[in-house]
Structures are given as structure tokens and as C-alpha cells.
Amino acid sequence: MDEQQLIRHALAARERAYAPYSAFRVGSALLDGQGGIHYGCNVENAAYSPTNCAERTALFRAIADGHQPGTFAAIAIAGDTEGPISPCGVCRQVLLELCAPDMPVIMANLKGDIARMTVSGLLPGAFGPNDLLEK
């Protein structure tokens, strides 16, 4: 699957967002190692803290569907931002936990702007699973 197709899937997932408070809708499409797509959208909550971002929704859904951490091929994220949307800090930490460090993260906006990074590029100097496994 090419990058533009993955972005189109993220844009479609964005339409499913539940964002009654902020009206800020975000979608994501996670490509697994077998070519399957796992959709995510942000789901808000009146208490705000329980709100879940699109990226985490897609990742948690894929794990719940039986996919193993580290086996994902790419993720695209799309939102209505001035430049390409970037994952929040919590999502960056979850991406680090569940994805390979070199997995592509494709960030897009509604105007067609695109930025690309790797998971490790999103969170340099991160504290991750290897820090706990090394004793």
C-alpha cells in the first residue's frame, strides 16, 4: 500500500471521530505487516483525561485484534492543522512501546501537506522498553 492510500484511510477514519467538545477530529490508519489496516479516531470525554487519541485507538485496536507489538509497517495520521499533524507526547510514547524504531510515521493535514518521520525520530532520547529490560 502506498503512502497516499494510507493517508486516505486516515482521512476516512477522521470522519468517525467523536469530538463534541473540541470539534478537532483526527484519524489514523495503522498498516500491519500483513497489509491489513487498523483504523483509529479520537474519542473525547467530558472529563477530558479519559479522551483517547486516534493513534492510540488504532494501535490498541490492532493489539486487541491479535497483532504483536513491533510488527506494524507504518501509520498515517490526518487532522485539520496548519501544517502536517504531529502525535502528542503520550502517543509518541505508545508508538515507541508498540512499534519498531524505524517504522514510518506519515503526518498529513487536510490541505495535502505531508511530513514523514520514524518512531525514534519523534521521541529522541526516550525512555522505553529496553531501559527496563537492561538490568
Secondary structure, DSSP 8 states (H G I E B T S, - for coil): --HHHHHHHHHHHHTT-B-TTT---EEEEEEETTS-EEEEE-B--TTSTT-B-HHHHHHHHHHHTT--TT-EEEEEEEES-SS-----HHHHHHHHHHS-TT-EEEEEETT--EEEEEHHHHSTT---HHHHH--
